[in-house]
Amino acid sequence: MSLWKIAPVVVVLGEKSVPVGRQIVNVLPGAKLYGLANRTLDVDVSFTNFGETLRELFVCGTPLIGICAAGILIRTLAPLLSDKRQEPPVLAVAENGSAVVPLLGGLNGVNDLARCIAEALGVKPAITTTGDVRFGIVLETPPPGYCLANPEQAKSFMSDLLAGATVRLDGNAPWLGSSALPIDPNGDLTIQITEREITPEPNCLVYHPATVVIGMSGTDGDQDETVALVRQTLADAELSPASVAGVFAMITASANPGIHAVKSAFGVPARFFCATDLEEFLSEGYTPAQAAALAAVGTSGQLILDQSSHVAIAISPQPIDPNTTGQPRGRLAIIGTGPGGSQWMSPEVKEILNSATDLVGYKTYLDLVGHLGKGKQRHESDNREEVARAMIALDLAAEGRSVAVVSSGDPGIYAMAAAIFEVLDRCAKPEWNYIDIQVAPGISAMQAAAAAIGAPLGHDFCAISLSDILKPWSIIEQRITTAAQGDFVIAFYNPVSKERTWQLAQARDILLRWRDPKTPVVLARNLGRPGQTVQAIALDQLVPEAADMRTVILVGSTQTRTIQRGDGGVWVYTPRGYS
């Protein structure tokens, strides 16, 4: 479990810092590498103003790791420093990775973050916090699985310990027992570990362990009422909401809004069990909610009497890591990386790739994601195996994995989005009904081609694939004719392949019945990739040898115009008004 609700950001100011930055990012789940524009390459996010960027991230509570001098970070963030309890972790790391210095966020896990980074870099962190140095512990920052109920008392508590006071442990918490705290059964101070909702006594710190689980079945009721029912059930059992480790249910209820409302209200994960996982409990007469709660806490757990058949509460003797129990709701994101270069990949797509466990797609497209694909399970297939690829992706997501189906361009334009939904519609496996499916758009090839040469898509346009693999040529011919008669600008996809060379010539001949031979035609090849070329020719010069499968072709309408450029090239545009 991560200590940080917001994924850290590693900030670099020059290209020499990128390798160390990438090394740190690779050990911090969800972390991103921010680089100063024009001075760094192959970063996740480019920025132009260092001060504004850092202050904005700091205000949002983002843990910051600056690969730069500590003084730069301190001077940049100094105007924002007011409440140390709210400060996110801030660290400075030497450019060569030789030093890791925690600066801010001592109450929010900066020392643990420093240890994690230092271990990855093979150095020792420069930790100076007195309590951490003397006792090997920061009381305000318990490890995952524990929550401090009264952090406002932690400072004076630690001061007393540093002055020589002893402490009594009431309850079980291995991380406290193995520390260098001055533990004494008759201690002056008390640390209490309990899932019960209690009012702390003076000179007492209370930690709530994540030992409570909420079992649920699907409900059609109001979401607010469902959350209120869960809160009341916890209150009746005198259990602290801070001890809730997660929400658990059968996989068939994984799309239920009530379950996800409770998950959000308590800020915990939702995890799900297959029917076979709960079979033993269900056969004994337990409700689905009770069975899910018992499965989550194990045989040594205790079921609390519940007030509703839809909600059950159980307690485990030890904190629960929900990420190791059950499975998450499967997620399938169908993404478009743009035509090629990473600069055309949207932040949404990068975020999906960062969080994905599996990447599915044609090998060439998977290679385009670059370092964002590192550490992911790749499932490669031939470009024509769209149906098989869609089924693999859906099956993986049904297992609770976070799957990204990778297309170039936009996934909804001659790409995998339609294939996924077609398979979903035709095959309709029951387990696919519970998957969270998302389509993340990308810049299409025709958009990129148009932008590279001006604005040829400035007025009405259409897109036609010249591939007759999935539809007969007679339909393609009809559509070209109709588009030509309607005076659309036309984007031709898949114009030529090794096996198909005649379709483009026939398409040109059809267009010449309706268009002037000098109509501008844009040929854009390898957009955003090495070897990119974009040129404008006349319609009567369009021959199959001029294109391949990596080329998108834009054929102008009767209104499309060219402008000669000073460098000898041309701009191509279609005016928004007809003349």
N, C-alpha and C positions, 0 to 999 in steps of 0.2 A: 504494500500500500504506500502511496506517495504522501509525503508530508505537505505538499504544496498543491492547493486547489487549482492554481493557475500555473501552467507550464512555464519553466524558466526561459529567459532570453539571454543568449550569449552575444555580446556586442564586440565587434572588431573594427579597427580603424584603418587597417592596412592589410595587404595580401599576405604578408609574412605571418600574420596572426591567424589566418584562416585554418591551417592544419591543426593548431592547438584548439581553436574554437570548434572545429568539427569533431575532434576527439572528445571534447566535453559534451557536446550535443548528443553524441552517440550513447552516452551512459545515463542521460536524463530523459525519461519518457516524455515525448511531446515537445521537447525543447526546440527552439528555432535559433538559427544563426542570422543575426542582423549585421550587415556590412555597409560601410560608408560608400555611397555611390561614387563611381569613377576611380575608386581606389581598391575595390575588392571585386572578385569574381566568384561564381558558384556559391552564392549565399542564398538563404531562404527569403530574406527580405532586404531590400536596399533602402537606405534613408539618406537624406541630404543634410539635415540639421541635427547634429549630435545632441545638443542640449535639450531641444524641444522633444526629441524622440525619447530620451531617457526620462525626462520629467513626466511625460505622458504615460509611459509604462509604469513608472514608480507610483503615480497617483492611482493607477488601476490595480495596484497590488501585485505586480509582476516581479518575481525574483529576477535579479539582474546580476549577470557575471560579465564584468568588463575586462577584456584583455588589454589592459592599459595601466598607466600609473594610477595609484590609489588617489593621489591628489586631484586628478581630473574628475573622478567620480564624486569626491567629497565636495569640491567647489560647485559642480553642476547641480547636485541635489541639495546643497545646504539650505536654500530658501524654503524647501518643503519640509524640513525636519521640525516636527512639533510634538508628535506622540509616538514614543518608541514602541508602544503596544500595537500600533497600526503599521509600522514600517515593514515592508517586505524584505527578504534577504538581499543584501547587496555585497558582492565580493569583487576584489581586484585580483587578476591573475597575470603573472609576468608573461611577456610575449613568448618566451621560450618554455613556458610551463613550469619554471623552476620554483615559483612561489604562489601560494594560494592564501589570500588575506581576507578574512571576513571583516566587513566594515560596519554594516547595519543589519538590523533584524535579528538581534540576539534572542528575542522572545518569539520569533517565528521561524526557527529552524536554520538560521544561517550557519551555525557550527556543524550541523549534520550535513548540510549541503557542501560545506567546505571539505569535510572528511570524504564525502563521496567523490568530489572532483579531485582531491589530492590523491586518493587511491588510484583513480584512473590515470593520473599523470605520474604516479610513482614517486610522490614527494610527501612531506609532512605539512599539514595545514598550520598556519600561524594563528592558533587560537589563544586569545588573551582573556576570555571571560573567567573571572575568579572562581565562580562556583563550578564551572566546567573543568577548570584546571585542577582544583583541589579535590572535587568529589566525582569528576567524570560524568557530570549530569547537569542539565539545565531544567529546573523544576517547571518553569513556565512552558517548556516545549516537550511534552511527553511523546513517546514514540507512537506510530500508528497503532490503533486499537485502544487508545486511552484518551480521555478528554478531561482537562482540568476545570472543575466547576467554579472555582473562586480564584481566578488568576490575579485579582487585585491584592490578594494577601501574600502572593508568592515572594515579592521583594523583601518584605519585612521578615518572612519566614526564613529566607536564605540568609539574611543578615544575622538572624539569631544563630543559625547553624555555623556561620563563619566566626561568630563570637564565642562558640564553644558549646552551644546547646546540643542535646541529643534528641533523637526522634524515634517514636514508636510506630511500627507498621500495623495497621488494622486491615487485614485483607491480604490478598495474594497478588503480587505484581513482580515477576522475576526481574524486570529491568531495574526496579528499586532495590530489591534484595541483593543484586550482584554489583551495585554501585559502591562507591567509597563513602556513602553517607554514614554518620555516626549513629547506627541503629542500636537501640536499647529498649528492652521490654517495658522499662519504666521511664521512657524518655520524657523530656520537658515538652516536646512538640508531638503532634500526631499527623500521620498521613493515612487517610482512610480510602480504601478501594472498594467501591460498591456500585451496583447498578440501581440501587434504590434512590428515590428522590428524597434528599434530606437537606436540612439547613445546616451548614458547617458551623461547628463550634469555634470559639476563639482558639488561636494557635493550632489550627487544623487545616490541612489541605485535603480536598476531596477530589479523587479521580474516579471518573465513570468508565469502566471497561466496556468495550463493544461486545457484550455478551447477549444482548437481547435481539431476537429476530421477530419480524412481522410476517406471518403467513397469510396469504390472501387467495381468494378465488375471484374470478371475474365478476364484476357487478355492473349493472346498468344504471345504478343510482347516480345522483349528483356528485360530482368530484369533491366539492367542498364538504358535503355531508360525509363522504367516505373518509376524508382526512380527519374530520371532527370525530368520527366513530373510533378511529385508530387512537387519536389523542386521548379520548375518554377511556378506552380500554387500558392504555398505559397508566393513566391517572388512577383508575380503580385498583390496579395492581401495584400502585405506588412505585412505579418504575420510571427512571429518568429518560426522557427522549434522547439525551446525549449518549445513552448506552445502546441505542439502536444501531445494529451493524448493517442491516440490509432488509430488503423486502423480498420475499420468496413466494413463488407460485408455480403452478403447472405451466408448461410451455404453451398449452392451448390458450392461456390467458395472457400471453406476453404482449399482445397489442392492446390490452384493456386500458382505457384512459384513467380509470380510478387507481390502478396499480401505479401508473407513472405519476399521477398526482401525489400519491403518498411518497413515492421515491423522491420527488422534487421537494416536497414539504419538509422532509427530514434530512435531505442532502446526503442520501445513501444510495448505493447501487441497487438495482433490481436484478434478481437472478432467478433462473427457471429450471424446473426438473421435467424430464420426460416421464410418461406414465409408468414405465417400467421401474424408474427410480423410486416411485411412491407406492408401488403395488402392494408391498408388505403392509404399509400403514393403512391403505384404503381397504384392504381385505379384512382388517381388524375393526372396521367401522368408523374410522376417523374421516372427517370431512376433508376435501381437497386443501383447504386452508390449514387445517391442523396437520395434515400429512406433510405439507411443504415445510411448515415450521419445525416439525420433528426431524425431517430429513436434514434440515440445515444445522441443527444443534447436535445431532448424533444420538447414540444410545444413552449417553450419560447426561443428556439435557433434560429439562423439565418443562412440561406444557402447562401454561397458565390457563385457568378456566376462562373461556371467552364468552362474550355477550352476543356474538353474531356468528352465523354459519360462514360468513364471508371473511371474517378476520380472526386470527389466532395469534397468540403470543407465546414464545418459548424462550427459555434462558439456558445458555451454555455455561459450564463451569470455567471455560477459558475464552478469551477474546476470539472472535471469529474473523477470519479474512474472507469476506464474501467473494473475492476474486478467485478463490480456490474451491468454491462450493457451487454446485449447479453450473449453469451456463448463462451468458448474457443473451439478450434478444439479438438474433442474427441481424446483421446490417449489410445491405448491398447498395453500394454507390456506383453509379454508371457515370464515368467522368470523361471529359474531353480535355486533352492536354494542349489544345491549340495545334497549329500546323507543324510546329517543331521546337523552336527555341523556348527555353524556360521562362524568358521574359514575357511570353504570351500565356503563361499558365496562371490561372486566377488564384488569388489567395484561398478561396474556398477549396479548390482542387488540391492545392498544396496541403491544406489542413487535413483533408480526407486521406491523402497519401501518407501523411505523418502517422495517422491513427490506425491505418489499415493493418491487418495481420496477413492478408493474402492479396496478391495481384493476379488478375486473370486477363489474358489478352494475346494478341499477335506479338511475337517476339520483337519485331521492329518497334512496335508502339511501347512495349514494356521498357525497352532500352531508352526511350526518350525521357523517361521520368528521372534518369540520372541517379544522384545520391539519395533522392527521396524514396527509391526502391530498396535501399540497403536494409538488410535484416528482415525483409518480407519474404514470405513463401511465394515463389513465382509458379504460375501454371500457364505454360506457353502452349500455343496451338497454331496451326496453319491459318492463314488469313481467311480461307473459305469455310472453316469449320465453326460457323457462327452459332448454329443450334447446339452443337455439342459444348461449345464454350459457355453458352448461356446456362445450360443444365448444370455444368460443373460449378459455375458461380452460385447458382441458386442452392445447390446441395451443400456447398461450403457454408453459405450464410445460414442455412437451416441448422447447421451444427453449432451455431452461436458465434461464428467467426465474423470479423469485420472485413468485408471483401470489397475491393475496388476493381471494377471492370474497366480497363483502360482502352479508350479510343483516341485516335488523333482528331484534330479539329473539334467539332461539336458532336457529342455522342448521339444526338438525335437526328443528325443529317447523314444518311447513308452509313450508319454506324451501329453500335451495339445496343442502344436503348430500345429500338424497335424489336430487335431479336430477343431481348430479355422478356419484353412484354408479350411477344408472340408465343414464346415457350410457356410463359406463365399462364396464358390464356388457353392454350391447346392441351397442355399436359396436366395442369392443375393438381399437382401433388399437395395433399393436405398440409404437409409440414412447411410448404412455401407460403402459406397464408399468414404466417406469424412473422415474416421477415419485414424489417423496416427498410423500404426501398426508396432511394433518392437518386435523382438525375441532376448532375452538376454540369452546367453548360461550359463550352469552350469556344474559343474563336474559330470559326469555320475557315476552310481553305479559301472559299470565295471571298470572305471578308478580308482575309489577309492579302489576297491577290489584289483586290480592289484598292486597299489602303496603300499598297506598294507602288501603285501607278497613278493614283488620283482618286476619282470617285465614279467609276463606271456603273456602280449600282445605285446611283443617285435617284433614279426613278424606278418604276415598276420592273421587277425582274422575276425570274423563276430558275429552278435548278433541275437538270435532267441528267441521269446517269446513262452513259452509252453502253454499259455492260448489259448484254442480253442473256446472262446466266440465270437471273432470277425472273426475267420477264421477256416475252418474245419481241423480236425486232419490230414487228408490225405495230405494237403499242408505242414503242420508242419513236418510230417514224411518224405516227399520228400526233404525238405530243410535240415533236419538233415543228411539224407543220402548223399546228394550232398556236404554238408560242410565236412562231414567225409571223403568222397572220395577225396575232394580237399585238405585235410590235413590242414584245418583251425583250429586255436584255436577258441573255441566257447564260447560265453557268453550267458548263459541261464537266461532270465528274467521270472518272474512269474512262477517259477518251480512247486509250490505246493500250493493249497488252501484247505479249508475245504471240498469243493465239488470235487476237482480234486486231486486225489492222484496217479493215475495210469500212467499219462503221463511221469513223470520223469523216472519211471522204464522202460517204453518202449523206451525212448530216450537213456537211458544207454545201453539197449540191442542192439539198432541199432548201437551205437558207438563201441560196443565190436566186431562187425563184421569187423571193420577197424582199431581199436586201441588196443594196448597192454593193458591187464587188469591192469597193474601197471601204466598206464598213470596218471600223476598228475592231480588232480581235486581240485580246490579251492572253499571252501564254506565260503562266507562272509555274515554275518547277522548283522542287525542293525548298519550299517556303520555310524560312526559319531554320534551315539546316545548312551544313556546308555545301557549297556549290549552288546556292540559290541563284536563279535567273528569272528576270521578269522583263518581257519585251512585248512590243505592240507591232502587229503586222496587219495587212489588209485581208479581208475575208477570202479573196480569191487566191491568196498565198498559203492558205491553211492546208497542210498535207499531213498524212499520218506520221511521217518521219519527224515532224516538229514536236511530237508529244509522246508521253509514256504514262504509266499509271501513277507517277509522282507529279503529274502536271494537272492543273486545273485551268480550264479555258473559259474566258469571258467573251461572249460575242455581243457587240453593241447593238442597240436598236437604231432606228432611222434618225434618232435625235442625238446619238452619242457623238462627241466631238473630241478632237485632239488639239493640244497646244504644244508648240515647239519650245523646248527648254534651251537655256543657254549652253548647257553641256552637251548638246546634240541629241538628247533623248526627248521623250514626249510625256506630257500628262494626258490622261484619258479621263473624260468625265461625261456623265449624262445629266443634262440640266433638269432641274425639278419641274420646270414649266415647259409645256409644248409650245413651239413657235410655228 
